[in-house]
Amino acid sequence: MSKLDSKIPAGPLKDKWKHHKDHMNLVAPNNRDKIDIIVVGTGLAGGSAAATLAEQGYNVKAFCYQDSPRRAHSIAAQGGINAAKNYQGDGDSTYRLFYDTIKGGDYRAREANVYRLAEVSANIIDQCVSQGVPFGRDYGGQLDNRSFGGVQVKRTFYAKGQTGQQLLLGAYSAMSRQIGKGRIKMYNRHEMLDLVIVDGKARGIIARNLVTGEIERHSAHAVVIASGGYGNVYFLSTNAMGSNVSAAWKIHKKGAYFANPCYVQIHPTCIPVHGTQQSKLTLMSESLRNSGRIWVPKKIEDSVAIREGKLRPENIKEEDRDYYLERRYPAFGNLVPRDVASRAAKERCDAGYGIENNDTKEGVYLDFSTEIMKKGREAAIEKHIHNPTDQQLYDLGKKWVEEKYGNLFVMYEKITADDPYKTPMKIYPAVHYTMGGIWVDYNLQSTIPGCFVIGEANFSDHGANRLGASALMQGLADGYFVLPYTIADYLSADIRTGAIPTNTGAFEEAEKGIKEKIDFFLNNKGTHSVDHFHKQLGNIMWNKVGMGRTPEGLREAIKEIEEVRNDFWKNVKVPGEGEGMNTELEKAFRVADFLELGQLMAIDALHRNESCGGHFREDHSTPDGEAERDDVNYKYVGAWEYQGADINNEILHKEDLIYENIEVKTRSYK
């Protein structure tokens, strides 16, 4: 019998969440100030949770390693946030959003959680509008929507190319109000280094003040982890340089199961790698796929000429361009889901049609010329311009594109020195989002009582592939509309507990372990920097646990990562002191965790003998290169239990996925 109890409520799918809320225990308003809650991470999930819990009257301690919650990586989200409001009148509904999310995740997500996400999505937009988030609006003043990959309706609300930033500022303003009232105690430049468990319950954390170096004990009646995803295990990713897995990995080592670690999203619309010394990749918003067409030359000699600088892409005739997504997936075209678009780009580049002059010759074009001329013709008709010239059409179309995507085009030109209005953007897939994460039940509680996990740090809502614009939706749904209910049910038993003391054996032992590790890092007589090992890990991960995976490559990766990990503990050199700011020491802790996680990711990918979503096993593919699932043997969540320093010994637990409201079938976007 499985140790995993998902606690999914009984009853019809559309009634589960309402019925569950109606029968949960509550904490009365006059008792909430007796309860302390720690929130680790203050991006969209953590910030919205901290603000909402404090507004309800709980005492909240919020921690972020940045100098301000406004610096959370949520700020980097560009394209939009999904919600089933059907403003466009094009057939959207709660069920449609639920179905698209399950299908987009390749039928590897939990049905009840996904329906709840779709159900509360409309509330998120109302909440954010009331906070003053400047969503885009149409000519009549109504909130506008655009399309994203994997759907055939317009449900994505946006604020130009700055949606994450604007939503984060909304959550931050709500937090700031509660900080001003003293209900949130904000700990900027603090990093959680361990979870403290007392009598089987999460009761606090050990944190390091990143400015002074001081090791601090913080207690609470519950701990909420909202620390984001683990994409930086690949070294090169679209994530902020500081994004890490440490908070999630620390609770994993204390008993929280880690679910589906091999499910990693490769985003198809990233600026290609330009050199071996690069440390960060830049994402171009998926919203651009609304207006851009993706192509490579039909003739391989044209691709070679472009790479050699002998041919410009704008000089290639229309009939000599291969719009391969439109060719392969006519029903969705350039708006297929991210995993499908990424694999298609890799296939073209592997076949020799890549257009970027980098080490691997990997890159494709995202071209806006068709959209510019189309919108130019529409504008000319509106303005009663008869027989417009091509230049007039171009100028009118360019103005429309500038209004829609201008800041994204400016960003691209600053990075590449190419004008994307005239020369097509160069893009290629890159690591972006992680669908795997800490296993949580329907209440968002991990296998450690009192330890809740929200946003990208948990596994719950996206299955094997996340649809674009659903990350912001999940983070805010968890923080504003789900966790505040479910955590109250847990905390209702703690109103007489009183403050949790920090001078106990559990806190002392956890602090002692952290100090010993700091002493080790600072005194180890190694010869290589932390980044040296991180780059080695990233190279293995991308080549063998990346877009295409094979049993042989995964076995090699498991062995090679273990070798790098052993070398790390022998030869890492961390300069500086423990007192005061030491960014190399911060990185050492994080990379130590990435090395363990990377090995588990490869183990998880090896055990799952199927292809699904972002997990593509080359030995499990259809003749035309599509993912081939095995629903008989692998329709489950794989949750791993920590068993000590040897990651090979982790124990797999399975949560069967039961679909009662949709038909499980092979995904098709053709």
C-alpha positions in Angstrom: 0.0 0.0 0.0 1.3 3.5 -0.9 2.4 5.8 1.8 1.0 8.7 -0.2 -2.4 10.0 0.8 -3.5 12.7 -1.6 -6.5 13.6 0.5 -8.6 14.3 -2.6 -12.2 15.0 -1.4 -15.0 12.7 -2.5 -17.8 13.8 -4.7 -18.2 15.3 -8.2 -15.1 17.1 -9.6 -16.8 20.5 -9.8 -18.0 20.3 -6.2 -14.8 19.0 -4.5 -13.2 22.3 -3.6 -16.4 24.0 -2.4 -17.4 21.0 -0.4 -13.9 20.7 1.0 -13.9 24.4 2.1 -17.3 24.0 3.7 -16.1 21.2 6.0 -12.6 22.3 6.9 -11.7 23.4 10.4 -11.1 27.1 10.9 -9.1 29.3 13.2 -11.3 32.1 14.6 -10.2 35.7 13.9 -9.5 36.3 17.7 -7.1 33.2 17.8 -5.0 34.0 14.7 -2.6 36.2 16.4 -1.6 33.2 18.5 -0.3 31.5 15.4 3.1 32.1 13.8 3.7 31.1 10.1 7.1 31.1 8.3 7.0 31.8 4.5 10.2 31.0 2.7 10.3 32.8 -0.6 8.5 36.0 -1.5 7.8 35.7 -5.2 4.2 35.5 -6.5 3.4 32.3 -4.5 5.1 33.3 -1.3 4.3 37.0 -1.5 0.6 36.4 -2.1 0.5 33.8 0.7 2.3 36.0 3.2 0.1 39.0 2.4 -3.2 37.0 2.6 -2.2 35.2 5.8 -1.2 38.4 7.5 -4.4 40.1 6.3 -6.3 37.3 8.0 -4.5 38.1 11.3 -1.7 35.5 11.5 1.8 36.5 12.5 3.9 35.9 9.4 7.7 35.8 9.1 8.7 36.1 5.5 12.2 35.2 4.2 13.9 36.0 0.9 17.6 35.8 -0.1 17.2 38.9 -2.3 17.5 42.5 -1.0 13.7 42.9 -1.6 10.7 40.8 -2.5 10.5 42.9 -5.6 13.7 41.1 -6.9 12.0 37.6 -6.9 12.4 35.7 -10.1 8.6 36.0 -10.7 9.5 39.5 -12.0 11.0 37.9 -15.1 7.7 36.4 -16.4 6.7 38.2 -19.5 3.8 36.9 -21.5 0.8 36.7 -19.2 -1.5 34.8 -16.8 -4.3 32.4 -17.7 -7.8 32.6 -16.5 -11.1 31.1 -17.7 -13.2 34.3 -18.0 -14.1 33.9 -21.7 -14.0 37.6 -22.3 -13.4 36.8 -26.0 -16.5 34.7 -26.3 -14.6 32.1 -28.1 -15.7 29.0 -26.1 -13.5 29.2 -23.0 -14.8 27.8 -19.7 -13.5 26.4 -16.4 -13.7 22.9 -17.9 -11.8 24.0 -21.0 -8.9 25.4 -19.0 -8.9 22.2 -16.9 -8.9 20.0 -20.0 -6.2 22.0 -21.8 -4.0 21.9 -18.7 -4.4 18.1 -18.2 -3.8 17.5 -21.9 -0.9 19.9 -22.1 0.7 18.1 -19.1 0.4 14.9 -21.1 -2.0 13.3 -18.7 0.4 13.2 -15.8 -1.2 15.8 -13.4 -3.7 15.2 -10.6 -7.2 15.8 -11.8 -8.7 17.4 -8.7 -5.8 19.9 -8.2 -6.0 21.1 -11.9 -9.7 21.6 -11.8 -9.4 23.7 -8.6 -6.7 25.7 -10.3 -9.1 26.4 -13.3 -11.9 27.1 -10.9 -10.1 29.9 -8.9 -8.4 31.4 -11.9 -11.0 34.0 -12.6 -10.8 35.3 -9.0 -7.1 36.0 -9.5 -7.8 38.5 -12.3 -10.3 40.3 -10.1 -7.9 40.4 -7.2 -5.1 41.8 -9.3 -7.2 44.4 -11.0 -8.3 45.6 -7.6 -4.6 46.0 -6.7 -4.1 48.2 -9.7 -2.2 45.7 -12.0 -2.3 47.5 -15.4 -3.5 44.6 -17.6 -3.7 45.3 -21.3 -7.1 46.5 -22.5 -8.9 46.5 -25.8 -10.2 49.5 -27.7 -13.4 49.6 -25.6 -11.6 49.5 -22.3 -12.2 45.8 -21.5 -9.4 43.6 -20.4 -7.7 42.1 -23.4 -6.5 38.5 -24.0 -4.1 36.8 -26.2 -3.3 33.2 -27.2 -0.6 31.0 -25.8 0.7 27.6 -26.7 -1.4 24.4 -26.4 -4.9 26.1 -26.5 -7.4 27.3 -29.1 -8.9 30.2 -27.2 -7.6 33.5 -26.0 -7.4 33.4 -22.2 -4.1 35.0 -21.4 -4.2 38.3 -19.6 -1.1 40.4 -19.9 0.6 43.7 -19.1 2.7 44.2 -22.2 5.8 42.0 -21.8 6.0 42.8 -18.0 3.2 40.7 -16.6 5.3 39.0 -13.9 6.7 42.3 -12.7 3.3 44.0 -12.5 1.7 41.0 -10.7 4.7 40.9 -8.3 4.3 44.6 -7.5 0.7 43.9 -6.7 1.5 41.2 -4.3 4.4 43.3 -2.9 2.1 46.2 -2.2 -0.2 43.9 -0.3 2.8 42.6 1.7 4.0 46.1 2.3 0.7 47.1 3.8 1.0 44.2 6.3 4.6 44.9 7.0 3.6 48.4 7.9 1.0 47.0 10.3 3.5 44.7 11.9 1.8 41.6 10.9 4.6 40.5 8.5 8.1 40.5 9.8 10.3 40.7 6.7 13.7 39.1 6.6 15.5 40.3 3.5 18.9 38.9 2.6 18.2 35.7 4.6 18.5 32.2 3.3 16.9 29.1 4.8 19.6 26.4 5.3 17.6 23.8 7.2 14.1 22.8 8.4 13.6 22.1 12.1 11.2 19.3 13.1 9.9 19.0 16.6 7.8 16.0 17.6 7.2 15.1 14.0 6.0 18.5 12.9 7.7 21.3 11.0 8.3 24.0 13.7 10.9 26.3 12.3 14.0 26.9 10.2 17.7 27.7 10.5 18.6 30.8 8.4 21.7 32.6 7.5 21.8 36.4 7.5 23.6 36.9 4.1 24.9 40.3 5.1 26.3 39.6 8.6 26.8 35.9 8.3 24.9 35.3 11.5 23.1 31.9 11.9 19.6 32.4 13.2 16.9 30.2 14.6 13.3 31.0 13.7 10.3 29.1 15.0 6.6 28.9 13.9 3.6 26.6 14.0 3.9 25.9 10.3 6.4 26.5 7.5 5.5 27.4 3.9 8.1 26.7 1.2 7.6 29.0 -1.8 11.2 29.0 -3.1 10.6 28.4 -6.8 12.0 25.8 -9.2 15.3 24.0 -9.8 16.2 24.8 -13.4 19.6 26.1 -12.5 20.7 22.5 -11.9 21.6 22.8 -15.6 23.8 25.9 -14.9 22.6 27.5 -18.1 18.9 28.3 -17.9 16.5 31.2 -18.1 16.3 31.4 -14.3 17.9 34.2 -12.3 21.4 33.3 -11.3 20.4 33.0 -7.6 17.4 30.7 -8.2 18.1 27.4 -6.4 16.7 24.2 -5.0 18.1 24.5 -1.5 14.9 25.1 0.6 13.0 22.3 -1.2 16.0 20.0 -1.1 16.5 20.6 2.7 13.0 19.6 3.5 13.4 16.6 1.2 16.3 15.4 3.3 14.0 15.9 6.4 11.3 13.7 5.0 9.4 15.5 2.3 9.1 13.3 -0.8 10.4 14.8 -4.1 8.0 14.1 -7.0 8.7 13.7 -10.7 12.1 15.4 -10.6 12.8 14.5 -14.2 9.9 16.7 -15.5 11.7 19.8 -16.8 10.4 22.3 -19.2 12.5 23.3 -22.1 11.2 26.6 -23.4 11.4 27.0 -27.2 11.8 30.7 -27.4 15.2 31.6 -25.8 18.1 33.5 -27.3 20.6 30.8 -28.4 23.8 30.2 -26.5 26.6 32.4 -27.9 29.7 31.1 -26.1 31.2 28.7 -23.6 31.7 31.4 -21.0 28.0 32.4 -20.8 26.4 32.0 -17.4 22.8 33.0 -18.1 20.3 32.6 -20.9 17.6 35.1 -21.9 14.0 34.1 -22.6 11.9 35.8 -25.2 8.2 35.6 -24.2 6.0 32.9 -25.6 3.5 35.7 -26.4 5.7 36.4 -29.4 4.5 33.1 -30.9 1.1 34.8 -31.4 2.6 37.0 -34.1 5.9 35.4 -35.1 6.3 32.4 -37.4 9.1 29.9 -36.7 11.2 28.6 -39.6 14.5 27.3 -40.9 15.7 27.3 -44.5 14.4 24.4 -46.7 17.8 24.0 -48.3 20.6 22.9 -46.1 23.1 24.9 -48.1 21.1 28.1 -47.2 21.6 27.2 -43.5 25.3 26.8 -44.0 25.5 30.1 -45.8 23.6 31.9 -43.1 26.0 30.4 -40.4 29.0 31.5 -42.4 27.6 35.0 -42.8 27.2 34.8 -46.6 23.4 35.0 -46.6 20.9 37.1 -44.7 17.6 35.4 -43.6 15.5 38.3 -45.0 16.9 37.5 -48.5 15.5 33.9 -48.4 12.3 33.7 -50.5 9.1 32.6 -48.9 9.0 29.3 -50.9 12.5 28.5 -49.6 11.5 28.7 -45.9 10.4 25.7 -43.9 7.7 26.8 -41.4 8.1 23.4 -39.8 5.6 23.9 -36.9 2.9 24.9 -39.4 3.8 22.0 -41.6 3.8 19.4 -38.8 1.0 20.7 -36.6 -1.5 22.5 -38.8 -4.3 22.8 -36.2 -2.1 24.7 -33.7 0.8 25.8 -35.9 3.3 28.1 -34.0 1.2 27.8 -30.8 1.8 24.1 -30.0 2.8 23.4 -26.4 6.4 24.2 -25.3 7.7 20.6 -25.2 6.4 19.9 -28.8 7.9 23.1 -30.2 11.2 22.5 -28.5 11.6 19.0 -29.8 10.7 20.1 -33.3 13.4 22.8 -33.2 15.9 20.2 -32.0 15.0 17.8 -34.8 15.6 20.5 -37.5 18.9 21.5 -35.9 20.0 17.9 -35.5 19.3 17.5 -39.2 21.7 20.3 -40.0 19.3 23.2 -40.6 20.3 25.3 -37.6 21.1 28.9 -38.4 23.2 30.1 -35.4 27.0 30.2 -35.7 27.7 28.8 -32.3 29.5 25.6 -31.2 26.5 23.4 -31.8 25.0 25.2 -34.8 21.7 25.4 -33.0 19.1 28.1 -33.6 15.9 28.8 -35.6 14.1 31.9 -36.7 11.1 33.7 -35.2 10.0 36.0 -37.9 7.5 38.9 -37.6 7.5 40.1 -41.2 4.1 38.4 -42.1 2.4 39.9 -39.0 3.8 43.4 -39.7 2.4 43.5 -43.2 -0.9 41.9 -42.1 -1.4 44.4 -39.4 -0.3 47.2 -41.7 -3.0 46.2 -44.2 -5.6 46.2 -41.5 -4.5 49.7 -40.3 -4.5 51.0 -43.8 -8.1 49.9 -44.3 -9.0 51.5 -41.0 -7.4 54.8 -42.0 -8.9 54.7 -45.5 -5.5 54.7 -47.1 -6.1 53.5 -50.7 -3.3 51.7 -52.6 -0.7 52.0 -49.7 2.9 51.4 -50.5 4.8 48.6 -49.0 6.7 51.1 -46.8 3.4 52.5 -45.5 2.2 49.0 -44.7 5.4 48.2 -43.0 5.3 51.4 -40.9 1.7 50.9 -39.8 2.3 47.2 -39.0 5.5 48.0 -37.1 3.6 50.5 -35.0 1.1 47.8 -34.0 3.9 45.4 -33.1 5.7 48.1 -31.1 2.6 48.7 -29.0 2.1 45.0 -28.4 5.7 43.8 -27.8 7.9 46.9 -27.9 9.9 46.3 -24.7 10.6 42.7 -25.7 12.0 43.8 -29.1 14.2 46.5 -27.4 15.5 43.8 -25.0 16.4 41.5 -27.9 18.2 44.2 -29.9 20.2 45.3 -26.8 21.4 41.7 -26.3 22.0 40.7 -30.0 22.5 44.0 -31.8 20.0 42.8 -34.4 16.8 44.8 -35.2 14.0 42.1 -34.9 11.6 44.3 -37.0 13.9 43.7 -40.0 15.9 40.6 -39.2 14.1 37.6 -37.7 14.9 36.8 -34.1 17.2 33.9 -33.5 15.7 31.5 -30.9 16.5 28.0 -29.5 15.1 25.9 -26.6 16.5 26.3 -23.1 15.7 25.1 -19.6 13.0 27.3 -18.2 10.6 25.7 -15.6 10.4 22.6 -13.5 7.2 20.7 -13.2 8.6 18.3 -10.6 9.0 19.4 -7.0 8.0 18.5 -3.5 5.0 16.1 -3.4 2.0 17.7 -1.7 -1.5 16.5 -1.0 -4.7 18.3 -2.0 -4.1 20.7 0.9 -0.6 21.6 -0.4 1.0 19.9 2.6 4.1 17.8 2.1 4.7 14.4 3.8 6.1 16.4 6.8 3.1 17.6 8.9 3.1 21.4 9.1 5.3 21.9 6.1 3.4 23.3 3.1 4.8 23.8 -0.4 3.3 26.2 -3.0 4.0 27.5 -6.5 6.8 26.1 -8.6 8.4 24.4 -5.6 5.6 21.8 -5.5 4.7 19.3 -8.2 1.0 19.5 -8.2 -0.6 21.2 -11.2 1.3 20.9 -14.5 2.0 17.2 -15.0 4.8 16.5 -17.5 4.6 19.9 -19.3 3.4 23.4 -18.2 1.3 25.4 -20.6 2.5 28.9 -21.1 1.0 31.6 -18.7 0.1 28.9 -16.2 3.0 29.5 -13.8 1.7 32.9 -12.6 -1.8 31.4 -12.4 -0.6 28.6 -10.1 1.5 30.7 -7.9 -1.2 33.2 -7.2 -3.9 30.6 -6.9 -1.9 28.8 -4.2 -1.1 31.9 -2.3 -4.3 33.9 -2.5 -7.0 31.3 -2.7 -5.9 27.8 -1.7 -3.3 27.8 1.1 -5.1 30.3 3.4 -7.9 27.8 3.6 -6.0 24.6 3.9 -3.4 25.8 6.3 -6.1 26.9 8.7 -7.5 23.4 8.8 -4.0 22.2 10.0 -3.4 25.2 12.4 -6.8 24.8 14.1 -5.2 22.3 16.5 -2.5 24.8 17.5 -4.4 27.7 19.1 -3.4 26.5 22.6 0.1 25.4 21.7 1.8 28.7 22.5 5.0 30.1 21.0 7.5 27.5 19.8 10.7 27.8 21.8 14.0 27.8 19.8 16.3 26.7 22.7 15.5 23.1 22.3 17.6 20.1 21.1 16.1 20.1 17.6 17.1 23.7 16.9 20.5 23.2 18.5 21.2 20.1 16.4 20.1 21.7 13.2 22.2 24.9 13.8 25.2 22.8 14.7 25.0 20.9 11.4 24.9 24.1 9.4 27.9 25.6 11.3 29.9 22.5 10.7 29.2 22.6 7.0 30.2 26.3 6.9 33.5 25.4 8.7 34.1 22.7 6.2 33.7 24.9 3.1 35.8 27.7 4.5 38.6 25.4 5.6 38.7 22.9 2.8 42.0 23.1 0.9 40.5 22.6 -2.5 41.7 23.9 -5.9 38.5 24.6 -7.9 35.8 27.2 -7.6 32.2 26.4 -7.0 31.3 27.4 -10.5 33.8 24.9 -11.9 31.7 22.0 -10.5 28.4 23.7 -11.3 29.4 23.9 -15.0 30.5 20.3 -15.0 27.1 19.3 -13.6 25.3 21.5 -16.1 27.1 20.0 -19.0 26.2 16.5 -18.0 22.6 17.4 -17.3 22.0 19.2 -20.6 23.7 16.5 -22.7 22.3 13.5 -21.0 19.2 14.6 -18.9 18.1 17.3 -21.3 15.7 17.4 -24.3 16.6 13.9 -25.5 17.3 11.1 -23.1 18.5 7.5 -23.6 18.9 4.7 -21.1 22.7 4.6 -21.8 23.1 8.3 -21.4 21.1 8.4 -18.1 23.2 5.6 -16.6 26.3 7.5 -17.6 24.9 10.7 -16.1 24.2 9.0 -12.8 27.7 7.7 -12.6 29.3 11.0 -13.8 27.3 13.2 -11.5 28.4 11.0 -8.5 32.0 11.5 -9.6 31.6 15.2 -9.8 29.9 15.3 -6.5 32.7 13.3 -4.8 35.3 15.6 -6.4 33.3 18.6 -5.2 33.6 17.6 -1.5 37.3 16.9 -1.9 38.4 19.8 -4.1 36.0 22.8 -3.7 37.6 26.0 -2.7 35.5 28.7 -1.0 37.4 31.9 -0.3 36.4 34.5 2.3 35.0 34.3 5.8 31.8 33.1 7.4 31.1 36.4 9.0 29.8 39.0 6.6 28.7 38.7 3.0 30.2 35.8 1.1 28.5 34.9 -2.2 30.8 32.0 -2.9 29.8 30.4 0.4 26.1 30.9 -0.6 26.8 29.2 -4.0 28.6 26.3 -2.3 25.6 25.4 -0.3 23.3 25.6 -3.4 25.6 23.6 -5.7 26.0 20.9 -3.1 22.2 20.5 -3.3 22.1 20.7 -7.1 24.6 17.8 -7.3 22.4 15.5 -5.2 19.3 16.6 -7.0 20.9 16.1 -10.5 21.6 12.5 -9.7 18.0 11.9 -8.5 16.7 13.6 -11.7 18.7 11.1 -13.8 17.5 8.2 -11.7 13.9 9.3 -12.1 14.3 9.7 -15.8 15.8 6.3 -16.1 13.1 4.5 -14.2 10.3 6.1 -16.3 10.4 4.0 -19.4 8.1 6.2 -21.5 8.1 9.6 -23.1 5.7 12.2 -21.7 5.7 16.0 -21.9 9.1 17.4 -21.1 10.5 13.9 -20.4 11.5 12.6 -23.9 13.1 9.2 -24.0 14.4 8.6 -27.5 13.8 4.9 -27.1 10.1 5.6 -26.5 9.0 7.7 -29.5 6.7 7.2 -32.4 7.9 6.8 -36.0 7.3 10.5 -36.6 9.2 11.6 -33.5 6.4 12.3 -31.1 6.3 11.3 -27.4 5.1 7.7 -26.8 3.5 7.3 -23.3 2.9 4.1 -21.4 -0.3 4.6 -19.6 -0.5 1.0 -18.5 2.7 1.1 -16.4 3.5 4.8 -15.8 0.3 6.7 -15.2 1.4 7.7 -11.7 3.3 10.4 -9.8 6.8 9.1 -8.8 7.6 10.5 -5.4 11.1 9.8 -3.9 12.0 9.3 -0.3 15.4 10.3 1.0 17.5 7.5 2.4 20.8 9.2 3.2 23.9 10.4 1.4 23.8 7.7 -1.4 21.1 9.1 -3.7 21.0 5.7 -5.4 19.2 4.4 -2.3 16.2 6.7 -2.5 12.9 4.8 -2.4 10.2 5.4 -5.0 6.5 5.8 -3.9 3.7 5.9 -6.5 0.5 7.9 -6.5 -1.8 6.5 -9.2 -3.4 9.1 -11.4 -7.1 8.4 -11.8 -9.0 10.2 -14.5 -12.8 10.1 -14.1 -13.8 13.2 -16.1 -11.6 13.1 -19.2 -10.6 10.5 -21.7 -6.9 9.7 -21.6 -5.6 9.6 -25.1 -2.5 10.4 -27.2 -2.0 14.1 -27.5 -2.4 15.5 -30.9 -1.9 19.1 -32.1 -2.2 18.2 -35.7 
